[in-house]
Amino acid sequence: MFLWFDAFNHLLTKPDSTQSITFFNSNYFYNNFIRYLAGVMGGPLTIAGLEKSIIPVFVGTAALFGLVLNLSLAFFTSSLKFISLSLLLLSAGLILYISFFYAHDGRYIIPTIPLLILSLGISLSFIKTYFIYKRAEHIFHIILVGFFIYYIFLTIPQIKDELTSRFSGQQKPINYLFVKTLNDYFKKVPEDKKPLVISGLPPYFIDFYSNGNYDLLPFTKVIYLDSSPDTMTHAWGPEDYSDIISLYKRKLSTGYPIYITNFQLDQYYYFKREFKELNEKFKIVKVFDGCNGDCKIYNLSLK
């Protein structure tokens, strides 16, 4: 209840005009909810920057169907009424709540997986009761064993790929590869003014692996850190961050080359919004394509 109160308090509170984002906002809901709903049905989810499926498609779909079936049949079985309703409210409540959050990550809804599995088990007990009533319990056992064998064959390749990627070094750290892409593009030491790169990745991470041939600017005023002047100055350097767009224009007018990337655009709703706003106010031209399209670099200039 406290989490829901906190979220709706943010939704109903008028946002500060000096901030680019709020951590809870109804604007994030549709994009996040569709992704999370697809995720619990077996679709791919972004987990720590990687696209993965957290549950097989037929299990997730059957579990969601089981939630509805359980609630419908539980009214005729008083002993399961409370459990079925609790599972529905817990699963739906978590997904709905986290859909208002600014960051999209599949790890937030992993607690719903055991709830869905438990719901699937309850629905199977209802189905078994039906087959027993029809005196066809052996058919239910055949179907259940068939689904179990299908699940095993479906899971083996995933386990094999996971083990192979972990022990053969094929799993790539996408954040590091992004910084490496920046380093490869900005190989030469600048003769005059250092190019500035607009990125949503935490500046401390980039600074740790950077070759030092470029400096950073924030993608938006509130990202990963609070927006206090001291914090912004410590993260990105001494500048006036009260108006990010004006900051970009000042830098361009004084001869600084500015670049922006599409990295993490699909992961965070507000990055897409900020990028769209920049497209309207600046001229953006693609100059490099890396990480199979995930690390594109664009040049930003005044219109």
N, C-alpha and C positions, 0 to 999 in steps of 0.2 A: 504493500500500500504506500509506503514511503517513497519507493522508486517512482510509482505512477504519479504521486503528488508532485515530486520534484520535476518530472518530465512535463506535466501539464502546467506547472508554474512557469517553466521556461517558454512553453508554447503561448501562454496567455499574456506574458510580460512583453511589453513593447520593446523590441531590440534597440540597443544603443546604435545610433547612426554612425558612430566612429568605428564600429566593428564590422568586419566583412562577413563573419559567420557567427552563428550561435550553435552550441553543441547539441541542442534539441530544437528541432524546427519541423513544422508540418511539410515544408518543401522537400524534405528528405524521404518522406514516408513512402510515396508510390514507388520510387526507384528501388529503395531497400526492401520493401515488402515483397515485390515481385521476385527479387533475387532470392530472398530467404525462403519464400514459398516454393520456388523451383528447387532450391537446395534441399529441403526436407523431402522432396519428391524424387531425389536422386540426381538432380542437375548439378552442374559445376558451380562451385563457390570460391570466392577469393579467400584463401587462408594464408596469412602471412606473406602476401604477395604472389602466391602460386594458385593456379586454378586446379581445384580438386573436388572430387565427389565424396561426401561424407557418409552416404548410405546408398545401397543399390536401388535402382529405379523401381523395380517391382516391390521391394520391401517398403520403401517410402510411400509409394502410391497406395499400397495395400494398408499401410498403417494409418494414413489419413482417412481412407475409406472406413477403416475400423473405428476411428474416433466418432464418425457420424453414426455408424451402425450401432456402436456400443450405447451411445446416448439415446438412440431410438428404442433399443431393446431393453435398456436398463430400467425403464419405467415399469416393465413387467417383471423385473427381478430386483426386488428392493435391496438385496444384499450388495449388488453391484452399482446401484444408482449413484451413491456418493463417490465411489472410485472413478466411475466413468466420467462424471461431471468434473471431478477434480483434475483428471488427466487432460480433458479438453481445455479447461480454464488455465491450467499451468502452461500448456504448450502454446495455446493461442495468445495468452497474456504476455509471454516472453517475446514471441515473434512480433506482436503488435508494438510492444514497448520499445524494443531495440530498433524497430524500423524508423523511429523518430530521431535516432542518434545520427550524428554527422558522418561517422566512419562506418563503412561496410566491411565486415569481416565474418567469415563463416564460423570462427571460433565462438562468437557470441551465442550461437544457437545450438552448439553441440550438446548442452544439457537437455535439449528436447528429444534427442535420439533415444535414450533409455525410456522416456515417457511414451514415445511412439511405438517402440518395441513392446512395451508392456500393454499398450492399447491393442496392438496386433494380436498378442497372446490372448487377451480377453475376447476379442472378436472371433478368434479361432475356436474358443470354447463354446461360443454361441453356435457357430457353424457345426461343430461336432455334435452338439445336442440335437440339432436339426437332423443330421444324418442318422443318429441313433433312433430318433423318433420314426424316421423312414425305414429303419432296419437296414441301413446301408453303411454301417460304420466302416467296413473294409474299404469302401470307395474313398472315404475321407482320409484313411491312412495312406492309400495309394497316392492321392493328390498331395498330401503333406510330404511324403518321401520324395515325390517328384520335384516339388518345389525346393526341397533341401538339396537334392543332387544338382539341380539347376543353379542354386546359389553357390555351391562349391565350385562348379566349373566356371561360374562368372567371377568368382573372387580370386581364384588361383592366378590368372594373368595379372591382376592388380597387385597382388602380393609380390609376384615375381618382378614386376616393373619397379615397385617400391624398393625392394632389396637391391636390385641391380643399380638403381640410381643412387642409392645411399652408399654402397660399397665400391662402386666403380668410378665415382667422382663425376657422374653425368648430371647430377642435380646442381643447377647453377644458382648462385645467390644473385637474384635479380637486382637488388639495390646496389650491390658492388659493381655489377656489370654496367649499370647506368652511369656510375661515377667513372668507370673505366672508359665508357664511351665519350664522356666529356673530356677526359684526359687525352684520348686519342685525337679528338677534334681540335682541342687547343694545345697542340704539341709545342708550338713555337712560343718562346718568351715574348710577350708584347713589347714593341719598341716604344710606344707612347702610353696610352691609358689601357689598363686591364679591361678585357671584356667582362660584362656582368651577366650572370646566368640567373634567370628566375626559375626557382624550383620549389616544390612543396616538400621535398625530402628534408629531414632535419639537417640544419646547416652543420652541426657538429659531426655528423656521419660523413658528409661530403668533404669537410675540411680534413678529416682523418686520412682519407685516401686520395685527396686532390694533389695534382702536381704543382699547384700554386700559380698557374698561368691565368687564372680567372678568379673573380670574386662573385659573391652571391647576393641576390635580392630575394625577399620573401614573395611567395605567390599571392598570399593574401594576408591581411593584418593579424588574424587570429588563427594560428596553425601550430599545433603541438605545444605551444608556449602561451603564457598569458600575454596581454598586449601592453603591459606597463612599459614606459620608456626605457627603464634600466634593463629589462629583460630583452627587449628588441635590440637595444644598442649592443648588449653583450653577445647576442646571437649573430647579428648581421653587420655591426659596425655603427659608428655615430652618424645618424641621419634623422631627419624628421619623418617618422612613419605614420603621422596622423592621417595622411592622404596618400595611399600607395600609388594611385594613378598619377598624381602630381609629381611624386618622387621619380617615376619612370620618365616623365616628360622633362624634368630638370636634368636628369642624367643624359638623356638623348641630346638636349639642347646644348650641353657643355662638351659634347663629342665622345661620350662613352658609347661603345657598341653594346647593345643589349640583346640577349638571346633568351628564348623560352623553350621549354620542352613539353611534350605530351605525356611524360612519365606520370603514372598514377591517375590520369584523367578519368579512366573508367572505374577506379576504385572509390573515388570520393565525389559526391554530388556537387559540392561547392567548387571543386576544381573546374568542372565543366562550366559552371556558371561564370566563374571568373575569366576563364579562357574565352567564352563567348563575348563577355564584356570587352575584353582586350581586342578581340577581332573587330569590334565596332568602333573602337577609339584609336587603334593603331593599324599600321600595315604589317602583316605577318607573312613571311615567306619562308618556306621550308628549305633548309640548306644541307641537312644530313638526315639519313634514315638508319637507325641502328636497332639492335635487340629485336629483330624481326618485326619492326614497326612500333615497338613499345618505347623506344628511346629516340624519337624524332627530335631534331633540333631546328628551331625556327629563329629567323632574324626579326627583331622587333624594331620598327622605325616609325617616325611621325608621318601622318597622312598629309 
